[in-house]
Amino acid sequence: MNVPFLDLKANYLPMREEILGEITEVLDNTAYILGPKVSAFETAFATMHGVDHCAAVSSGTDANHLALWALGVGPGDEVIMPANTFVATAWGATLCGATPVFVDCDPRTYNIDPAKVEAAITPRTKAIVAVHLYGQPADMDALRTIANKHRIALVEDAAQAHDAQYNGKHVGGLGDICSFSFYPGKNLGAYGEGGAVTTNNPDLARKVKMLREHGSERKYYHETYGTNYRMEAIQGAVLGVKVKHLHTWTENRRRVAARYNELLRDVEEIVLPYEAHNTRHVYHLYVIQTDNRDALQKHLSECGIATGLHYPVPLHMQKCFEHLEYKQGDFPVSEQLGAQCLSLPMFPEMTDEQVRHVAESVVAYFASSTAAKSTLSSVTV
Ligand SMILES: *Cc1c(COP(=O)(O)O)cnc(C)c1O
């Protein structure tokens, strides 16, 4: 039995007619950029996240850039962020001409460790970016306390966390400003590139909307520098249909995660995802840790199971950040995660048969692998 990492076709087919109808309307109306479909989606997305303002943009990376740009981050500034995230989190800072400053993550949640953030603050620090990694919100209360104390901004990167909650509140309005991605494989994905910036701050919302459209509110009158980060109408039309299903998909992801937890709980050689008591994890990824990661991945591939690594190399060890002079050992938790993480298949349409095949293949690997046991015992001794 083959189990894909995710199945975009299974997701699309039940909505096919509705989506084609919406796209046809865009083509017939010839409003190809922003316009009514995008506005309607912005309203729906903001409403479901309980946040006042939403600006739909051209990608999650562009949303990362806009969030910091609107805050006034620029050359000479420093932006604190976790070392274990997708590189686009850092592009938000570098595209502003600012320097990313990495900190380690919490060993249980894998999110930025607030206890490590304060030590990284300097007079140049302008913002902290909290990434809600794998779909679990970061510890926003602790980060808010630090941000307020130092009068710096708190930004959310919710590219992996649509519909996630922290203390009963949705992500998107927990910090000063938030970025989302609608890359096709994300929990809410467009049929092309897409992203959004959300905020409860009307001034920041206005700035983001101006920056995404050439620094102007009125055509051909440019108040500030800007760029073109607008969302295409076809993507707004697709997202407008898909956003109505997001809660259901979230429930299904949580059901798959609960089933994995149940089927894998007795495997001593792996660490399962941890869900903090005050968060509602949306399982963009279901990530386990094991000493035998590469061998397990190979075994699963032989069983027809696709897996992923998120992320094999933490940002401080990437060649592109060599000039920042971090070294191996600086962020041990992120480094261990890079060496030991394995993402199992996770998508809302996963059948119980598929989940069982994955879990049984993991269990079988450790039951038969004496190599796995000896590695573990040598570590324990
Ligand atoms: C996907 C992702 C992004 C970038 O989104 P794109 O839409 O692909 O540009 C940014 N940050 C994180 C954490 C992501 O996972």
PDBQT file of the ligand as one rigid body, heavy atoms in Angstrom, charges set to zero:
ROOT
HETATM    1  C1  LIG A 401       5.792  28.049   3.981  1.00  0.00    +0.000 C 
HETATM    2  C2  LIG A 401       6.405  28.953   4.965  1.00  0.00    +0.000 A 
HETATM    3  C3  LIG A 401       6.732  30.287   4.645  1.00  0.00    +0.000 A 
HETATM    4  C4  LIG A 401       6.714  30.837   3.255  1.00  0.00    +0.000 C 
HETATM    5  O1  LIG A 401       5.572  30.747   2.539  1.00  0.00    +0.000 OA
HETATM    6  P1  LIG A 401       5.542  30.788   0.940  1.00  0.00    +0.000 P 
HETATM    7  O2  LIG A 401       4.100  31.019   0.672  1.00  0.00    +0.000 OA
HETATM    8  O3  LIG A 401       6.039  29.463   0.439  1.00  0.00    +0.000 OA
HETATM    9  O4  LIG A 401       6.391  31.904   0.476  1.00  0.00    +0.000 OA
HETATM   10  C5  LIG A 401       7.172  31.111   5.671  1.00  0.00    +0.000 A 
HETATM   11  N1  LIG A 401       7.348  30.653   6.923  1.00  0.00    +0.000 NA
HETATM   12  C6  LIG A 401       7.095  29.364   7.255  1.00  0.00    +0.000 A 
HETATM   13  C7  LIG A 401       7.279  28.931   8.669  1.00  0.00    +0.000 C 
HETATM   14  C8  LIG A 401       6.629  28.468   6.286  1.00  0.00    +0.000 A 
HETATM   15  O5  LIG A 401       6.385  27.200   6.631  1.00  0.00    +0.000 OA
ENDROOT
TORSDOF 0
